[in-house]
Amino acid sequence: MNLAGADLNLLVALRALLQERNVTRAAQVVGLSQPAMSNALGRLRRQFGDELLVREGRGLTLTPVARELQHAVEPALAMVERALRIQASFDPAMAVQYFRVAASDYGMTLIAERLRGLQRIAPGVTVDLVQIDHGFVRDSETVMRGVDLLLAPRAFLSGYPNEPLSSEPWVAVVDADHQGDHLDEADLAARPLVGLFHDLGSGAHIERLLTVRGITATGAVNAEAFSAVPALVEGTDRVGFLPSGLARRLQPGYRIRVLELPFLGEPLVECLYWHRSALRDPAHLWLRRLLLGEHPTSTEPGSSAP
């Protein structure tokens, strides 16, 4: 289609309609009247040649075409919004800005430490932390266009700019009544393990470290969230695995022990990844520096980028 003849405001309405599945609520989200949103829905139906939202019982449901659009609209609008917000410089004290950062629950704890002073240094800046999921593995390009930053293990993605944010060894988590002060490879091979979903990055990392030693990394119980591991270990003979810093932070809330695993050797290195289009965006550069612990005050196009 000819983009010059398209009304990009309709994409904003479409996003709200797909999310809310209700014309009145979608109108409230984007600040339109209900008749104006109904008119926008009619135009969208003509543009795509599909009903998009159809009546089902007392509500509306998405058509197959609408479900496909749902995967495309959010990253497309994110790229447009990113382009429109680029300025010659960025002053966090004066800026009104929104960022979206994807991470595991472990990654969120790392980022949270760097955001403690956000309200003081950038009162108009909002950072949304969203959970990394299987979609990040299936279609990385679409996902990277829809977020400002992704925090994931080193080598999780290829072809995107990145910088390391943390490096921590893996440790074992066992019940408080576990006998002994260490675990060796034979112990791990003989004990039931709490597995981490291998296709979400960190799980793949610990799985590789164990597999090369002949240890099956998955168990009868496997967790997608790091925070679930202590609860799955407590009161059992299972062994779980966590990055050392997170294990120490979670330990006080459970009857568990944390044991070193020096034979695993390779630490878990978490990196910040971003889309190439954001490489020289001053606002994005400021956020990267903040999360990398560099405490920036402002950024300009000539500033060195990590």
Backbone torsions as a table, in degrees:
resi	resn	phi	psi	omega
1	MET	NA	159.9	178.5
2	ASN	-82.5	110.3	-176.1
3	LEU	-63.5	-29.8	-178.9
4	ALA	-62.7	-26.4	-179.2
5	GLY	-95.8	4.2	-176.9
6	ALA	-92.5	146.2	175.3
7	ASP	-96.9	101.2	-176.3
8	LEU	-68.0	-17.6	175.4
9	ASN	-62.9	-25.2	178.4
10	LEU	-65.4	-28.0	178.1
11	LEU	-66.6	-35.2	177.0
12	VAL	-64.3	-44.0	177.3
13	ALA	-64.6	-40.2	-179.7
14	LEU	-62.7	-43.0	178.6
15	ARG	-58.8	-45.3	-179.6
16	ALA	-64.9	-41.2	179.7
17	LEU	-64.9	-40.9	-179.8
18	LEU	-68.1	-35.0	-179.7
19	GLN	-76.1	-44.8	-173.1
20	GLU	-87.0	-31.6	-177.0
21	ARG	55.0	35.7	-178.8
22	ASN	-157.5	122.8	-173.8
23	VAL	-64.2	-42.6	-177.9
24	THR	-64.6	-47.1	-179.5
25	ARG	-66.6	-38.8	178.3
26	ALA	-61.8	-39.2	178.0
27	ALA	-62.1	-41.3	179.3
28	GLN	-64.8	-38.3	-178.3
29	VAL	-61.5	-42.8	-175.5
30	VAL	-98.0	-0.3	176.9
31	GLY	78.5	31.9	176.1
32	LEU	-107.6	163.1	171.0
33	SER	-77.2	161.1	179.9
34	GLN	-61.7	-41.8	177.0
35	PRO	-63.0	-37.7	179.3
36	ALA	-64.9	-38.6	178.1
37	MET	-69.0	-38.3	176.1
38	SER	-61.1	-40.2	177.1
39	ASN	-64.0	-41.2	178.6
40	ALA	-63.0	-40.5	178.0
41	LEU	-62.3	-41.1	177.8
42	GLY	-61.5	-42.6	178.7
43	ARG	-65.6	-39.4	178.7
44	LEU	-65.1	-39.9	178.6
45	ARG	-62.1	-39.5	178.5
46	ARG	-70.1	-39.1	-177.9
47	GLN	-64.7	-41.1	-176.3
48	PHE	-96.7	-5.6	179.4
49	GLY	62.8	36.2	-176.4
50	ASP	-151.8	153.0	-179.7
51	GLU	-71.0	-26.7	178.3
52	LEU	66.7	-57.0	177.4
53	LEU	-121.1	125.2	-179.0
54	VAL	-125.8	151.5	-178.0
55	ARG	-69.8	132.1	174.4
56	GLU	-141.1	108.5	-175.0
57	GLY	64.7	-125.8	-178.0
58	ARG	-97.9	1.2	-178.3
59	GLY	-127.7	-169.1	178.6
60	LEU	-114.2	147.1	176.7
61	THR	-128.7	159.6	-177.5
62	LEU	-84.6	141.0	172.0
63	THR	-77.2	167.5	176.3
64	PRO	-56.4	-38.5	178.0
65	VAL	-63.4	-42.6	179.9
66	ALA	-63.3	-37.4	178.8
67	ARG	-65.5	-36.4	175.8
68	GLU	-66.7	-41.8	179.5
69	LEU	-63.0	-33.4	-178.4
70	GLN	-58.8	-35.5	179.9
71	HIS	-74.9	-22.4	-175.0
72	ALA	-98.3	-32.3	-171.5
73	VAL	-68.0	-45.1	-175.5
74	GLU	-61.0	-51.2	178.5
75	PRO	-65.2	-33.0	178.7
76	ALA	-64.0	-46.3	179.0
77	LEU	-67.0	-35.1	178.5
78	ALA	-61.4	-40.5	178.7
79	MET	-67.2	-40.9	178.0
80	VAL	-62.7	-46.2	-179.7
81	GLU	-62.8	-38.2	178.3
82	ARG	-64.1	-42.0	179.6
83	ALA	-64.5	-41.0	-176.5
84	LEU	-71.1	-24.2	-176.0
85	ARG	-91.2	-6.2	-179.4
86	ILE	-64.1	129.2	179.8
87	GLN	-127.4	170.6	179.9
88	ALA	-66.6	-28.1	179.0
89	SER	-152.0	170.6	-178.8
90	PHE	-136.1	122.0	177.7
91	ASP	-113.1	104.2	-175.5
92	PRO	-61.2	-29.1	-178.4
93	ALA	-67.8	-24.2	-176.1
94	MET	-112.3	-13.9	-171.2
95	ALA	-75.6	146.9	167.9
96	VAL	-113.9	107.0	-168.2
97	GLN	-142.6	149.1	178.8
98	TYR	-124.3	132.2	177.4
99	PHE	-126.8	150.0	178.4
100	ARG	-125.6	121.4	-176.5
101	VAL	-123.9	127.8	-179.9
102	ALA	-102.4	138.4	-179.1
103	ALA	-163.1	164.5	169.2
104	SER	-75.0	173.3	177.6
105	ASP	-62.8	-33.0	174.4
106	TYR	-64.4	-47.2	179.4
107	GLY	-59.4	-36.1	179.3
108	MET	-63.6	-35.0	178.2
109	THR	-66.7	-34.1	177.6
110	LEU	-67.9	-44.3	-179.7
111	ILE	-66.9	-37.4	-177.7
112	ALA	-57.7	-36.4	179.7
113	GLU	-62.0	-35.1	-177.6
114	ARG	-82.6	-12.4	-176.6
115	LEU	-101.3	5.0	-174.8
116	ARG	-61.8	-32.5	-179.5
117	GLY	-99.2	15.3	-173.3
118	LEU	-59.0	-47.5	-176.2
119	GLN	-62.3	-31.3	-179.2
120	ARG	-74.2	-43.9	-174.2
121	ILE	-91.1	-21.5	-178.0
122	ALA	-145.7	73.8	-172.7
123	PRO	-63.1	-21.5	-179.1
124	GLY	-97.9	5.7	-177.2
125	VAL	-96.9	134.8	176.1
126	THR	-118.0	132.5	176.8
127	VAL	-120.2	116.5	175.8
128	ASP	-95.4	124.8	176.2
129	LEU	-99.2	122.1	-178.6
130	VAL	-118.0	147.5	-175.5
131	GLN	-74.7	129.7	173.8
132	ILE	-67.1	139.5	-178.8
133	ASP	-140.1	-172.2	-174.1
134	HIS	-64.3	-23.3	178.2
135	GLY	-62.5	-27.8	179.9
136	PHE	-66.6	-27.2	179.7
137	VAL	-82.7	-39.4	-173.5
138	ARG	-73.2	-37.0	-174.0
139	ASP	-144.4	76.5	-172.7
140	SER	-65.9	-35.5	-177.6
141	GLU	-64.8	-45.4	178.0
142	THR	-62.4	-41.9	-179.0
143	VAL	-65.5	-43.8	-177.5
144	MET	-66.7	-25.2	175.7
145	ARG	-76.2	-19.2	-175.9
146	GLY	-98.3	-3.6	177.7
147	VAL	-129.8	158.5	175.6
148	ASP	-81.9	-39.8	-179.4
149	LEU	-143.0	149.1	173.2
150	LEU	-126.3	127.9	176.4
151	LEU	-103.7	119.2	-175.6
152	ALA	-154.6	165.5	-179.5
153	PRO	-61.3	152.9	177.3
154	ARG	-57.1	136.9	-179.2
155	ALA	75.4	7.8	176.5
156	PHE	-66.1	-38.3	177.0
157	LEU	-124.6	149.9	175.6
158	SER	-121.4	148.1	176.5
159	GLY	87.9	7.5	178.9
160	TYR	-120.1	143.1	175.6
161	PRO	-58.8	145.0	180.0
162	ASN	-158.9	159.6	175.7
163	GLU	-142.4	139.4	178.3
164	PRO	-68.7	137.9	179.0
165	LEU	-107.9	-34.0	-178.5
166	SER	-152.6	160.5	175.9
167	SER	-145.4	117.2	-178.1
168	GLU	-137.5	141.4	175.3
169	PRO	-73.1	154.4	171.8
170	TRP	-77.6	144.5	174.2
171	VAL	-128.7	161.6	176.4
172	ALA	-93.7	144.3	176.2
173	VAL	-119.1	123.9	-177.7
174	VAL	-132.6	166.6	177.6
175	ASP	-62.0	152.6	-177.2
176	ALA	-60.9	-25.6	-178.3
177	ASP	-87.5	4.2	178.4
178	HIS	-58.6	134.1	179.6
179	GLN	-90.1	134.2	177.9
180	GLY	102.1	158.4	-175.6
181	ASP	-107.6	6.3	178.7
182	HIS	-153.9	164.4	174.5
183	LEU	-128.7	134.8	174.7
184	ASP	-109.9	-176.8	-175.9
185	GLU	-62.3	-37.1	179.0
186	ALA	-65.3	-38.0	177.9
187	ASP	-62.1	-44.8	-178.5
188	LEU	-66.2	-36.2	179.5
189	ALA	-67.6	-26.1	-175.4
190	ALA	-96.0	-14.3	-174.8
191	ARG	-101.7	149.8	172.3
192	PRO	-68.8	138.9	-176.0
193	LEU	-112.7	151.7	167.8
194	VAL	-92.8	113.1	-178.5
195	GLY	-83.3	154.9	172.5
196	LEU	-109.5	136.6	-176.2
197	PHE	-52.6	118.7	-168.0
198	HIS	-72.3	-18.9	-176.6
199	ASP	-94.0	10.3	178.4
200	LEU	-108.9	27.3	169.9
201	GLY	94.6	-78.7	-176.4
202	SER	-66.7	-36.2	176.0
203	GLY	-61.4	-38.1	177.8
204	ALA	-65.1	-34.1	-178.5
205	HIS	-66.8	-51.5	-179.8
206	ILE	-68.7	-32.1	177.8
207	GLU	-61.5	-43.1	179.9
208	ARG	-65.3	-42.6	-180.0
209	LEU	-61.3	-36.9	-179.5
210	LEU	-79.5	-40.2	-175.2
211	THR	-62.0	-40.0	-179.5
212	VAL	-65.5	-15.6	176.6
213	ARG	-101.4	12.1	176.5
214	GLY	77.2	19.8	-178.1
215	ILE	-107.6	126.4	177.2
216	THR	-73.5	121.3	-170.5
217	ALA	-83.2	-17.0	179.4
218	THR	-96.7	156.2	-178.2
219	GLY	-132.4	-168.4	176.1
220	ALA	-67.9	-23.7	177.2
221	VAL	-124.9	126.9	178.5
222	ASN	-128.0	139.9	-174.0
223	ALA	-119.5	143.4	174.9
224	GLU	-88.6	-25.6	-176.8
225	ALA	-107.5	132.5	176.3
226	PHE	-59.3	-37.9	-174.3
227	SER	-64.5	-17.1	179.9
228	ALA	-81.8	-16.3	-172.1
229	VAL	-61.2	-48.6	-179.4
230	PRO	-57.5	-40.4	-179.8
231	ALA	-67.0	-31.8	179.6
232	LEU	-77.6	-16.3	179.7
233	VAL	-94.4	-40.5	-175.0
234	GLU	-54.6	129.6	177.6
235	GLY	76.4	12.4	179.9
236	THR	-131.1	178.1	173.7
237	ASP	-99.9	15.5	179.3
238	ARG	-72.2	159.2	172.3
239	VAL	-119.3	129.3	175.9
240	GLY	-113.8	168.1	-178.1
241	PHE	-130.1	134.2	179.2
242	LEU	-143.8	153.8	168.2
243	PRO	-61.5	143.2	-169.6
244	SER	-58.4	-43.3	-178.3
245	GLY	-63.0	-42.2	179.0
246	LEU	-67.0	-39.2	179.5
247	ALA	-59.6	-42.3	-179.5
248	ARG	-67.4	-35.2	-180.0
249	ARG	-70.9	-34.2	-178.1
250	LEU	-83.4	-23.3	-171.3
251	GLN	-54.5	-41.9	-177.0
252	PRO	-61.5	-20.9	-177.4
253	GLY	-87.7	-0.3	-175.7
254	TYR	-141.2	160.7	173.5
255	ARG	-88.6	78.0	-177.3
256	ILE	-135.6	164.9	172.5
257	ARG	-123.0	152.5	178.2
258	VAL	-114.7	124.4	-177.3
259	LEU	-119.6	139.8	179.0
260	GLU	-71.5	151.6	177.1
261	LEU	-130.5	66.8	-173.9
262	PRO	-61.7	-24.9	-178.1
263	PHE	-71.0	-14.9	177.7
264	LEU	-72.8	-30.1	171.2
265	GLY	74.4	-76.2	-169.9
266	GLU	-70.3	123.1	179.9
267	PRO	-76.3	166.2	173.2
268	LEU	-87.4	114.0	179.4
269	VAL	-103.3	117.5	178.4
270	GLU	-97.3	131.3	-177.6
271	CYS	-118.9	149.8	169.9
272	LEU	-88.5	126.2	176.8
273	TYR	-113.4	147.0	175.3
274	TRP	-146.8	162.1	-178.8
275	HIS	-74.5	147.1	-178.0
276	ARG	-59.0	-29.9	-178.5
277	SER	-65.8	-18.4	-177.7
278	ALA	-98.5	5.7	-171.0
279	LEU	-54.7	-43.3	-175.6
280	ARG	-113.1	17.6	175.0
281	ASP	-72.0	117.2	-176.6
282	PRO	-56.9	-39.0	179.5
283	ALA	-66.3	-42.1	179.6
284	HIS	-66.7	-40.4	177.6
285	LEU	-60.8	-40.2	178.1
286	TRP	-61.5	-45.6	-179.3
287	LEU	-63.4	-43.0	178.9
288	ARG	-59.5	-45.5	179.8
289	ARG	-63.1	-39.2	179.2
290	LEU	-61.5	-48.6	-176.4
291	LEU	-71.5	-24.2	176.7
292	LEU	-84.6	2.1	174.7
293	GLY	83.1	22.8	-177.1
294	GLU	-94.3	-5.4	175.4
295	HIS	51.1	60.4	-179.4
296	PRO	-73.9	153.8	174.7
297	THR	-104.5	-36.7	176.0
298	SER	-162.0	166.2	-179.7
299	THR	-138.8	150.1	175.8
300	GLU	-133.4	162.0	-177.0
301	PRO	-54.8	-31.4	-178.4
302	GLY	-79.0	-7.8	-178.8
303	SER	-65.3	146.9	178.6
304	SER	-71.1	134.5	-179.1
305	ALA	-100.2	140.6	177.9
306	PRO	-69.6	NA	NA
